Structures are given as C-alpha cells and as structure tokens.
Amino acid sequence: MITLPDSSTVTVTFAAINSDGSPGNFLGAYTASNPEWTGWSDFQSDYLSAQVNTIPGDTMLQLVGGQNETYEVTLSAPIVGPLMDIVSLGAAGTNTQYDFNAPFTILSQGQDYWGGCATCLTQSGNDLIGNEGSGTIQFNGTYSSFDWTVPVGENWHGFTFGIETTQALLQQQNSVPEPGGALLVGIALGGLAAARRRR
C-alpha cells in the first residue's frame, strides 16, 4: 500500500500467471542487506531524471522469465504515468526483454553493480530490451493495471514500481505539475501478492 501526500492510499498487487491461468512463480524478493546487491542508492543516476527526483527503497522483486508466464500489476486507483525501476535486465552479450502491453518511455539508465552502460536498455515498440540494463521507465497514460511477459529467461533481473500522482489527485489540481515537481513514492514490496518460486 502506498500513502500519498493527501493521506489517500493506493493498494498494489503483483501476480505471476501461467498460460493456463494458474498461479505462476517469481524468483524472490530482494533487499539491500543481501551482499550481492547493495541497493538502488549505489547507482542513483540510473534512476534519477527530470521526471523522477528520488530513488526507490532498498527492495525489489526478482524475475527469471522464459516460463511462458504473464506478470501483472493491479492498482486500486488509476495511476497517471506509473514508473518502473529495473536493475540488471539481461547480461553482457545476452539480451532479455520485457514485452509490455502498454507504451512507455525510457527516462534514465546507466551502469549497475554488475556492469551495464548508458545505452544498455533499448526500446522497440512496447518491448524493453536489456543487455545488463538498469534504469527507469514511465508508462505513457493512466493505468489501473498493466502486464508484461519475459520470453527469454535470464537469472536474474529485478524491478520495483513508483508513482507520481493518481488520476483523482491530478484532477483536483488546477494545472498539471511541472516535470519533477511530484515526489516519487516507491511501492513497499511487503504488500505485493505472488507465489514465490519453489525449488
């Protein structure tokens, strides 16, 4: 659940869904206390831009992909321009992609803990392609849900979400806020619902 500046809340649900509609899997939840990843703060410039003025908290969900699953995010209120922070999509010499059902814009990107570069995330239509890519994307429009697939597996890549404003809050304002004028609010992963991978 996310608490917004006006004290209203938005509930966020994440689900991994198999092609037959049964519950799918994700690799796990990750925190900065894990020695293999020390948090979004180590490479802040990957995630900051004119539209985003703060980094997410030190948690994320991890995916592997390549399992014919759909990953779905559902929001309890329509969100204007949801944000997605991504770390380590693909590997050096190995492209992995997120095939979204919604258009987006790459806002920022850069090096991460395992390498990467300022051009390691690319876009083809609604597909985000990573070659050890890390950065922030913003979905264009207003959404109560969106989903994506990961056709090619790679162990592993992580993500979290944030919002700038809801449709209701935006309608209460007399004008659209200037870019970067709204605070990015990271989603607490404790509120996300999904089945964790069983080995």
Backbone as CSV, one residue per row, in Angstrom:
resi,resn,N_x,N_y,N_z,CA_x,CA_y,CA_z,C_x,C_y,C_z
1,MET,0.843,-1.179,0.000,0.000,0.000,0.000,0.887,1.240,0.000
2,ILE,0.498,2.215,-0.777,1.222,3.479,-0.865,0.349,4.571,-0.266
3,THR,0.927,5.362,0.640,0.222,6.517,1.189,0.692,7.757,0.442
4,LEU,-0.239,8.492,-0.117,0.053,9.671,-0.921,0.062,10.924,-0.054
5,PRO,0.570,12.042,-0.589,0.659,13.270,0.211,-0.663,13.741,0.803
6,ASP,-1.806,13.413,0.169,-3.097,13.833,0.724,-3.661,12.799,1.698
7,SER,-2.840,11.809,2.096,-3.180,10.723,3.028,-4.074,9.645,2.417
8,SER,-4.433,9.764,1.149,-5.141,8.666,0.487,-4.142,7.544,0.209
9,THR,-4.651,6.356,-0.051,-3.771,5.210,-0.265,-4.089,4.521,-1.585
10,VAL,-3.072,3.859,-2.122,-3.212,3.037,-3.319,-2.657,1.664,-2.984
11,THR,-3.457,0.633,-3.207,-3.017,-0.742,-2.990,-2.480,-1.294,-4.301
12,VAL,-1.355,-1.992,-4.214,-0.694,-2.548,-5.389,-0.621,-4.056,-5.238
13,THR,-1.015,-4.775,-6.288,-0.944,-6.231,-6.277,-0.120,-6.691,-7.469
14,PHE,0.811,-7.604,-7.232,1.608,-8.210,-8.300,1.247,-9.678,-8.385
15,ALA,1.076,-10.178,-9.608,0.781,-11.595,-9.799,1.592,-12.141,-10.961
16,ALA,2.088,-13.358,-10.791,2.691,-14.130,-11.878,1.655,-15.172,-12.279
17,ILE,1.322,-15.234,-13.569,0.216,-16.076,-14.034,0.703,-16.981,-15.161
18,ASN,0.504,-18.289,-15.006,0.846,-19.241,-16.061,-0.114,-19.100,-17.235
19,SER,0.269,-19.658,-18.391,-0.562,-19.539,-19.590,-1.935,-20.180,-19.421
20,ASP,-2.073,-21.160,-18.498,-3.377,-21.790,-18.255,-4.195,-21.060,-17.191
21,GLY,-3.688,-19.913,-16.700,-4.393,-19.120,-15.703,-4.062,-19.459,-14.267
22,SER,-3.295,-20.515,-14.047,-2.914,-20.900,-12.684,-1.810,-19.976,-12.167
23,PRO,-1.616,-19.927,-10.831,-0.572,-19.063,-10.272,0.816,-19.459,-10.771
24,GLY,1.581,-18.460,-11.152,2.949,-18.678,-11.602,3.948,-18.442,-10.488
25,ASN,5.187,-18.179,-10.856,6.277,-18.024,-9.893,7.101,-16.780,-10.196
26,PHE,7.772,-16.304,-9.184,8.849,-15.347,-9.381,9.997,-15.796,-8.500
27,LEU,11.195,-15.323,-8.782,12.371,-15.826,-8.081,12.359,-15.466,-6.605
28,GLY,12.036,-14.216,-6.278,12.014,-13.831,-4.871,11.978,-12.330,-4.694
29,ALA,12.030,-11.928,-3.446,12.137,-10.517,-3.079,13.555,-10.295,-2.586
30,TYR,14.083,-9.139,-2.854,15.490,-8.862,-2.587,15.607,-7.582,-1.782
31,THR,16.536,-7.539,-0.870,16.780,-6.327,-0.101,18.254,-5.972,-0.160
32,ALA,18.568,-4.748,0.220,19.951,-4.284,0.166,20.834,-4.981,1.182
33,SER,20.262,-5.740,2.101,21.092,-6.469,3.059,21.758,-7.676,2.416
34,ASN,21.310,-8.069,1.226,21.930,-9.175,0.510,23.278,-8.706,-0.032
35,PRO,24.369,-9.447,0.195,25.691,-8.976,-0.220,25.877,-8.879,-1.731
36,GLU,25.003,-9.513,-2.525,25.144,-9.447,-3.975,24.551,-8.173,-4.565
37,TRP,23.798,-7.424,-3.772,23.182,-6.189,-4.263,23.043,-5.235,-3.103
38,THR,23.614,-4.063,-3.227,23.655,-3.142,-2.096,22.657,-1.999,-2.217
39,GLY,21.690,-2.146,-3.093,20.614,-1.168,-3.133,20.663,-0.231,-4.317
40,TRP,19.524,0.414,-4.549,19.390,1.345,-5.658,20.301,2.556,-5.480
41,SER,20.681,2.861,-4.248,21.438,4.083,-3.976,22.861,4.050,-4.512
42,ASP,23.423,2.869,-4.777,24.796,2.796,-5.286,24.937,3.419,-6.670
43,PHE,23.881,3.383,-7.458,23.918,3.914,-8.819,22.707,4.825,-9.027
44,GLN,22.634,5.882,-8.208,21.461,6.755,-8.194,21.157,7.381,-9.538
45,SER,22.188,7.753,-10.295,21.946,8.447,-11.561,21.208,7.574,-12.567
46,ASP,21.245,6.251,-12.394,20.483,5.358,-13.280,18.987,5.618,-13.182
47,TYR,18.538,6.110,-12.029,17.109,6.171,-11.725,16.571,7.589,-11.571
48,LEU,17.426,8.598,-11.615,17.005,9.987,-11.448,16.925,10.677,-12.804
49,SER,15.956,11.587,-12.934,15.777,12.318,-14.189,14.958,13.570,-13.902
50,ALA,14.623,14.298,-14.954,13.765,15.475,-14.785,12.394,15.084,-14.249
51,GLN,11.962,13.847,-14.521,10.652,13.387,-14.072,10.686,12.697,-12.715
52,VAL,11.844,12.211,-12.301,11.964,11.422,-11.068,13.052,12.038,-10.203
53,ASN,12.672,12.473,-8.992,13.628,13.187,-8.152,14.066,12.422,-6.908
54,THR,13.760,11.133,-6.836,14.222,10.332,-5.708,14.349,8.882,-6.151
55,ILE,15.162,8.129,-5.442,15.347,6.720,-5.786,14.385,5.866,-4.967
56,PRO,14.133,4.640,-5.417,13.233,3.762,-4.653,13.885,3.262,-3.376
57,GLY,13.076,2.621,-2.531,13.607,1.975,-1.334,14.484,0.794,-1.706
58,ASP,15.071,0.162,-0.729,16.063,-0.887,-0.974,15.460,-2.277,-1.136
59,THR,14.336,-2.383,-1.821,13.732,-3.688,-2.067,13.331,-3.795,-3.526
60,MET,13.175,-5.020,-3.986,12.713,-5.266,-5.346,12.221,-6.698,-5.441
61,LEU,11.523,-6.995,-6.527,11.171,-8.361,-6.865,12.098,-8.836,-7.966
62,GLN,12.424,-10.130,-7.936,13.321,-10.722,-8.928,12.552,-11.664,-9.847
63,LEU,12.851,-11.580,-11.136,12.286,-12.481,-12.128,13.401,-13.220,-12.853
64,VAL,13.044,-14.366,-13.413,13.936,-15.098,-14.314,13.373,-15.049,-15.727
65,GLY,12.060,-15.261,-15.873,11.421,-15.244,-17.178,11.619,-16.546,-17.934
66,GLY,11.198,-16.554,-19.198,11.345,-17.726,-20.039,10.448,-18.881,-19.658
67,GLN,9.360,-18.621,-18.912,8.495,-19.691,-18.410,7.062,-19.576,-18.919
68,ASN,6.842,-18.814,-19.989,5.505,-18.647,-20.559,4.517,-18.114,-19.519
69,GLU,4.978,-17.148,-18.720,4.145,-16.513,-17.703,3.863,-15.067,-18.090
70,THR,2.771,-14.555,-17.546,2.464,-13.135,-17.640,2.595,-12.551,-16.242
71,TYR,3.241,-11.395,-16.142,3.399,-10.698,-14.868,2.455,-9.497,-14.892
72,GLU,1.638,-9.379,-13.854,0.572,-8.376,-13.859,0.616,-7.524,-12.597
73,VAL,0.505,-6.218,-12.781,0.392,-5.271,-11.670,-1.005,-4.670,-11.718
74,THR,-1.703,-4.702,-10.579,-3.034,-4.115,-10.460,-2.999,-3.042,-9.380
75,LEU,-3.567,-1.887,-9.680,-3.578,-0.734,-8.778,-5.016,-0.437,-8.382
76,SER,-5.228,-0.082,-7.121,-6.591,0.148,-6.629,-7.180,1.476,-7.084
77,ALA,-6.353,2.337,-7.656,-6.818,3.616,-8.196,-6.063,3.878,-9.489
78,PRO,-6.679,4.543,-10.452,-5.972,4.847,-11.696,-4.747,5.729,-11.429
79,ILE,-3.602,5.305,-11.946,-2.333,5.997,-11.727,-1.895,6.659,-13.025
80,VAL,-1.511,7.918,-12.940,-1.014,8.654,-14.097,0.485,8.405,-14.222
81,GLY,0.904,7.844,-15.347,2.327,7.649,-15.624,3.063,6.812,-14.601
82,PRO,2.636,5.563,-14.342,3.385,4.726,-13.388,4.849,4.598,-13.802
83,LEU,5.714,4.474,-12.819,7.157,4.354,-13.039,7.625,2.952,-12.675
84,MET,8.617,2.453,-13.399,9.198,1.143,-13.109,10.711,1.291,-13.107
85,ASP,11.329,0.925,-11.994,12.784,0.894,-11.878,13.240,-0.536,-12.117
86,ILE,14.274,-0.696,-12.930,14.746,-2.013,-13.348,16.239,-2.094,-13.102
87,VAL,16.686,-3.255,-12.618,18.115,-3.481,-12.440,18.500,-4.796,-13.112
88,SER,19.595,-4.772,-13.856,20.245,-5.957,-14.420,19.353,-6.753,-15.374
89,LEU,18.669,-6.058,-16.285,17.874,-6.751,-17.299,18.813,-7.239,-18.393
90,GLY,18.914,-8.556,-18.541,19.865,-9.146,-19.471,21.244,-9.241,-18.847
91,ALA,22.181,-9.713,-19.629,23.571,-9.838,-19.183,24.467,-9.444,-20.344
92,ALA,25.724,-9.200,-20.059,26.658,-8.830,-21.119,26.609,-9.879,-22.227
93,GLY,26.227,-9.457,-23.418,26.139,-10.368,-24.553,24.858,-11.177,-24.621
94,THR,23.946,-11.011,-23.653,22.686,-11.765,-23.627,21.522,-10.802,-23.438
95,ASN,20.743,-10.601,-24.482,19.573,-9.728,-24.376,18.411,-10.451,-23.712
96,THR,17.741,-9.759,-22.814,16.486,-10.208,-22.220,15.513,-9.056,-22.379
97,GLN,14.235,-9.350,-22.563,13.307,-8.245,-22.781,12.027,-8.409,-21.987
98,TYR,11.436,-7.266,-21.654,10.113,-7.184,-21.070,9.176,-6.738,-22.194
99,ASP,8.214,-7.585,-22.536,7.230,-7.256,-23.565,5.961,-6.759,-22.875
100,PHE,5.778,-5.446,-22.832,4.658,-4.823,-22.123,3.419,-4.733,-23.010
101,ASN,2.261,-4.623,-22.369,1.013,-4.395,-23.097,0.671,-2.910,-23.143
102,ALA,1.625,-2.055,-22.787,1.385,-0.617,-22.700,2.627,0.133,-23.185
103,PRO,2.427,1.309,-23.796,3.574,2.101,-24.245,4.297,2.752,-23.074
104,PHE,5.582,2.968,-23.241,6.402,3.554,-22.182,7.518,4.379,-22.799
105,THR,8.197,5.129,-21.945,9.356,5.924,-22.332,10.496,5.605,-21.376
106,ILE,11.701,5.406,-21.903,12.882,5.246,-21.046,13.271,6.632,-20.545
107,LEU,13.284,6.821,-19.221,13.622,8.120,-18.633,15.099,8.248,-18.314
108,SER,15.712,7.159,-17.861,17.115,7.220,-17.438,17.688,5.813,-17.427
109,GLN,19.018,5.726,-17.496,19.683,4.428,-17.410,21.169,4.642,-17.191
110,GLY,21.860,3.552,-16.828,23.296,3.643,-16.605,23.874,2.329,-16.117
111,GLN,25.076,2.409,-15.611,25.814,1.250,-15.115,25.169,0.724,-13.839
112,ASP,25.331,-0.580,-13.576,24.862,-1.148,-12.319,25.983,-1.935,-11.651
113,TYR,25.630,-2.630,-10.597,26.585,-3.380,-9.784,27.365,-4.409,-10.595
114,TRP,26.749,-4.929,-11.673,27.359,-5.998,-12.461,27.896,-5.517,-13.807
115,GLY,27.889,-4.226,-14.047,28.362,-3.693,-15.323,27.326,-2.766,-15.920
116,GLY,26.952,-3.028,-17.168,25.952,-2.196,-17.824,26.549,-0.927,-18.399
117,CYS,25.670,-0.097,-18.981,26.140,1.128,-19.620,24.967,2.086,-19.820
118,ALA,25.251,3.249,-20.371,24.230,4.281,-20.570,23.333,4.011,-21.771
119,THR,23.606,2.932,-22.517,22.765,2.569,-23.665,22.393,1.088,-23.634
120,CYS,22.475,0.451,-22.490,22.221,-0.993,-22.378,20.740,-1.337,-22.280
121,LEU,19.869,-0.334,-22.136,18.425,-0.519,-22.285,18.015,0.127,-23.600
122,THR,17.293,-0.615,-24.424,16.763,-0.064,-25.661,15.278,-0.395,-25.744
123,GLN,14.609,0.247,-26.684,13.168,0.096,-26.807,12.803,-0.204,-28.246
124,SER,11.888,-1.149,-28.428,11.309,-1.443,-29.731,9.804,-1.567,-29.532
125,GLY,9.060,-0.531,-29.889,7.624,-0.524,-29.619,7.365,-0.587,-28.128
126,ASN,6.596,-1.591,-27.680,6.306,-1.771,-26.253,7.248,-2.761,-25.592
127,ASP,8.372,-3.071,-26.230,9.352,-4.013,-25.684,10.560,-3.263,-25.134
128,LEU,10.944,-3.598,-23.909,12.160,-3.068,-23.295,13.217,-4.156,-23.377
129,ILE,14.344,-3.861,-24.011,15.397,-4.845,-24.247,16.613,-4.446,-23.426
130,GLY,17.123,-5.396,-22.641,18.267,-5.119,-21.785,19.443,-6.020,-22.084
131,ASN,20.635,-5.422,-22.045,21.898,-6.140,-22.146,22.709,-5.688,-20.933
132,GLU,22.359,-6.244,-19.750,22.804,-5.740,-18.441,22.329,-4.296,-18.272
133,GLY,21.036,-4.080,-18.545,20.464,-2.745,-18.498,19.796,-2.431,-17.171
134,SER,19.988,-1.202,-16.703,19.362,-0.719,-15.466,18.889,0.707,-15.685
135,GLY,17.693,1.021,-15.182,17.186,2.368,-15.336,15.727,2.478,-14.951
136,THR,15.108,3.587,-15.350,13.707,3.868,-15.042,12.935,4.092,-16.329
137,ILE,11.743,3.479,-16.389,10.820,3.755,-17.486,9.537,4.331,-16.902
138,GLN,8.797,5.057,-17.742,7.498,5.587,-17.334,6.464,5.179,-18.371
139,PHE,5.361,4.593,-17.896,4.276,4.207,-18.791,3.500,5.451,-19.197
140,ASN,3.178,5.537,-20.478,2.508,6.706,-21.034,0.999,6.540,-20.900
141,GLY,0.373,7.373,-20.086,-1.069,7.287,-19.911,-1.457,7.038,-18.471
142,THR,-2.703,6.640,-18.276,-3.270,6.381,-16.951,-3.674,4.918,-16.881
143,TYR,-3.295,4.234,-15.792,-3.475,2.782,-15.701,-4.008,2.351,-14.345
144,SER,-4.892,1.354,-14.380,-5.281,0.615,-13.182,-4.617,-0.751,-13.169
145,SER,-4.123,-1.179,-14.331,-3.359,-2.426,-14.413,-2.541,-2.420,-15.690
146,PHE,-1.481,-3.191,-15.696,-0.698,-3.432,-16.903,0.057,-4.732,-16.694
147,ASP,0.515,-5.320,-17.790,1.231,-6.591,-17.660,2.332,-6.700,-18.697
148,TRP,3.152,-7.725,-18.516,4.254,-7.978,-19.436,4.661,-9.443,-19.369
149,THR,5.406,-9.856,-20.390,5.998,-11.189,-20.426,7.507,-11.040,-20.548
150,VAL,8.210,-12.118,-20.225,9.671,-12.171,-20.366,9.977,-13.442,-21.162
151,PRO,9.988,-13.353,-22.501,10.096,-14.561,-23.324,11.384,-15.349,-23.132
152,VAL,12.498,-14.665,-22.909,13.797,-15.336,-22.783,14.253,-15.265,-21.333
153,GLY,14.503,-16.410,-20.736,14.923,-16.448,-19.341,16.357,-15.989,-19.140
154,GLU,16.607,-15.401,-17.979,17.957,-14.971,-17.578,17.946,-14.830,-16.064
155,ASN,18.921,-15.341,-15.402,18.959,-15.363,-13.942,19.922,-14.296,-13.414
156,TRP,19.398,-13.224,-12.966,18.056,-12.743,-12.753,18.003,-11.264,-13.082
157,HIS,16.833,-10.627,-13.012,16.657,-9.185,-13.163,15.610,-8.753,-12.144
158,GLY,15.706,-7.515,-11.698,14.814,-7.057,-10.640,14.092,-5.778,-11.008
159,PHE,13.011,-5.501,-10.270,12.222,-4.299,-10.539,11.452,-3.882,-9.294
160,THR,11.040,-2.634,-9.293,10.080,-2.098,-8.340,9.297,-1.005,-9.058
161,PHE,8.265,-0.497,-8.424,7.405,0.500,-9.050,7.299,1.741,-8.188
162,GLY,6.892,2.828,-8.816,6.617,4.059,-8.101,5.549,4.850,-8.821
163,ILE,5.002,5.833,-8.147,4.001,6.702,-8.759,4.320,8.148,-8.433
164,GLU,3.883,9.027,-9.314,3.976,10.458,-9.062,2.647,11.003,-8.559
165,THR,1.551,10.541,-9.171,0.237,11.037,-8.772,-0.849,10.079,-9.260
166,THR,-2.016,10.198,-8.668,-3.172,9.436,-9.137,-4.015,10.324,-10.048
167,GLN,-4.891,9.713,-10.796,-5.789,10.474,-11.655,-6.672,11.404,-10.818
168,ALA,-7.152,10.929,-9.672,-8.018,11.742,-8.811,-7.283,12.973,-8.282
169,LEU,-6.036,12.800,-7.822,-5.273,13.944,-7.318,-4.980,14.939,-8.428
170,LEU,-4.677,14.424,-9.609,-4.372,15.303,-10.731,-5.592,16.137,-11.116
171,GLN,-6.767,15.530,-11.064,-7.994,16.253,-11.403,-8.327,17.323,-10.368
172,GLN,-7.861,17.152,-9.121,-8.113,18.139,-8.072,-7.258,19.387,-8.259
173,GLN,-6.163,19.241,-8.978,-5.262,20.370,-9.175,-5.754,21.228,-10.336
174,ASN,-5.432,22.490,-10.297,-5.845,23.397,-11.369,-5.034,23.215,-12.635
175,SER,-3.783,22.722,-12.485,-2.927,22.514,-13.649,-2.049,21.300,-13.404
176,VAL,-1.488,20.775,-14.479,-0.590,19.626,-14.388,0.709,20.079,-13.737
177,PRO,1.266,19.305,-12.777,2.516,19.718,-12.144,3.666,19.740,-13.138
178,GLU,4.621,20.604,-12.891,5.822,20.645,-13.716,6.578,19.330,-13.581
179,PRO,7.295,18.903,-14.633,8.072,17.666,-14.517,9.020,17.725,-13.326
180,GLY,9.060,16.651,-12.585,9.939,16.592,-11.427,9.350,17.242,-10.190
181,GLY,8.187,17.857,-10.315,7.600,18.548,-9.184,6.918,17.632,-8.195
182,ALA,6.640,16.423,-8.597,5.974,15.473,-7.708,6.983,14.485,-7.155
183,LEU,6.752,14.055,-5.958,7.649,13.113,-5.296,7.364,11.702,-5.770
184,LEU,8.393,10.971,-6.131,8.238,9.558,-6.471,8.016,8.782,-5.191
185,VAL,6.970,7.986,-5.159,6.646,7.177,-3.992,6.873,5.730,-4.359
186,GLY,7.842,5.078,-3.736,8.139,3.685,-4.052,7.126,2.742,-3.444
187,ILE,6.874,1.643,-4.109,5.928,0.647,-3.626,6.607,-0.261,-2.621
188,ALA,5.988,-0.437,-1.481,6.505,-1.365,-0.472,6.213,-2.783,-0.933
189,LEU,7.256,-3.579,-1.095,7.075,-4.914,-1.641,6.345,-5.839,-0.698
190,GLY,6.264,-5.497,0.567,5.543,-6.345,1.504,4.073,-6.467,1.153
191,GLY,3.525,-5.507,0.405,2.126,-5.556,0.029,1.864,-6.277,-1.272
192,LEU,2.895,-6.773,-1.936,2.703,-7.440,-3.209,2.375,-8.901,-2.996
193,ALA,1.436,-9.404,-3.782,1.000,-10.790,-3.639,1.432,-11.588,-4.848
194,ALA,2.151,-12.665,-4.627,2.545,-13.567,-5.714,3.083,-14.839,-5.106
195,ALA,3.217,-15.847,-5.932,3.770,-17.118,-5.468,5.269,-17.099,-5.671
196,ARG,6.019,-17.417,-4.654,7.467,-17.449,-4.767,7.897,-18.771,-5.375
197,ARG,8.945,-18.716,-6.169,9.439,-19.925,-6.825,9.792,-20.987,-5.794
198,ARG,9.359,-22.197,-6.066,9.694,-23.331,-5.198,10.723,-24.186,-5.900
199,ARG,11.779,-24.560,-5.213,12.831,-25.404,-5.797,12.853,-26.735,-5.093
